[in-house]
């Protein structure tokens, strides 16, 4: 109970904005790699920042495998970085439904939500989204590369061995019941599906026989 009471409070609108931004950016494919997005508990505010006309900001930590950073006093260098990051910036625009038109450079980020965006291991950006900036997110295409990181609740029900009633009556706490090496009838319930199969206790494997609705 104490752990619940000490959780930080968050405005529902801010929570929804976080969810929308991360969901829209995660799974977007750019140049053969998939974008992943997250919001850090302690946002990284280090600059420099490219400021856009709509109030958003962008910092680059790594691009094409090399550490990089906008220099707030180097407009020429920033222009070259923008050109190299053009495909990533365009993907962010399309995913969030925003227009990112470069305006100036700053050592500080604009106030708002900061989303960390990773393009595989090659690039990492930080996007600052002002509260007043409307988002019109597009649904990202399914990205099989991300499936391995998903966590789904599941239950596995295993039918026990059949024994005679008089034998069961003689069992007590601490008794050991040997079930042999045969597979056992079982049912896996996950993501709204009921999957019938057999469970191999020795190999710890579930073999699917049929899939139906829960």
CORFEN-V343865 format. One record per backbone hydrogen bond with DSSP energy under -1.0 kcal/mol. NH is the residue of the N-H (numbers start at 1). CO is the residue of the C=O. E is the energy in kcal/mol with one decimal. If there is no record, write none. Layout:
BEGIN
NH:CO:E
NH:CO:E
END
This chain:
BEGIN
5:1:-2.0
6:2:-1.4
7:4:-1.3
15:11:-2.4
16:12:-2.3
17:13:-2.1
18:14:-2.3
19:15:-2.2
20:16:-2.7
21:17:-2.4
22:18:-2.4
23:19:-2.5
24:20:-2.4
25:21:-1.7
26:22:-2.1
27:35:-2.9
28:25:-1.3
30:33:-3.1
33:30:-2.1
35:28:-3.2
36:118:-2.4
38:116:-2.0
49:106:-3.8
50:58:-3.2
51:104:-3.2
52:56:-2.8
53:101:-2.2
55:52:-1.8
57:128:-1.9
58:50:-1.9
59:126:-2.6
61:124:-2.5
62:124:-1.6
63:66:-2.7
65:122:-3.5
66:63:-1.8
68:61:-1.8
74:71:-2.4
78:74:-2.1
79:75:-2.1
80:76:-1.7
81:77:-1.9
82:78:-2.5
83:79:-1.8
84:80:-1.8
85:81:-2.1
86:83:-1.0
89:85:-2.6
90:86:-2.5
91:87:-1.8
92:88:-2.1
93:89:-2.4
94:90:-2.3
95:91:-2.3
96:92:-2.3
97:93:-1.6
98:93:-1.5
103:51:-3.2
104:51:-1.4
106:49:-2.4
113:129:-2.1
115:127:-3.0
116:38:-2.7
117:125:-3.0
118:36:-3.1
119:123:-2.8
120:34:-1.2
122:119:-1.4
123:119:-1.1
124:62:-2.3
125:117:-3.0
126:59:-2.8
127:115:-2.9
128:57:-2.8
129:113:-3.5
133:130:-1.4
136:96:-2.7
138:95:-2.5
146:143:-2.1
147:144:-1.4
149:146:-1.6
150:147:-1.8
155:189:-1.9
157:187:-2.9
159:185:-2.8
168:164:-2.3
169:165:-2.1
171:168:-1.5
175:172:-2.1
184:199:-2.6
186:197:-2.5
187:157:-2.4
188:195:-2.9
189:155:-2.7
190:193:-2.2
193:190:-2.0
194:212:-3.1
195:188:-3.3
196:210:-2.2
197:186:-2.4
198:207:-2.1
199:184:-3.1
200:205:-3.3
204:200:-1.7
205:200:-1.4
207:198:-3.2
209:196:-3.5
210:196:-1.8
212:194:-2.4
214:192:-2.1
END
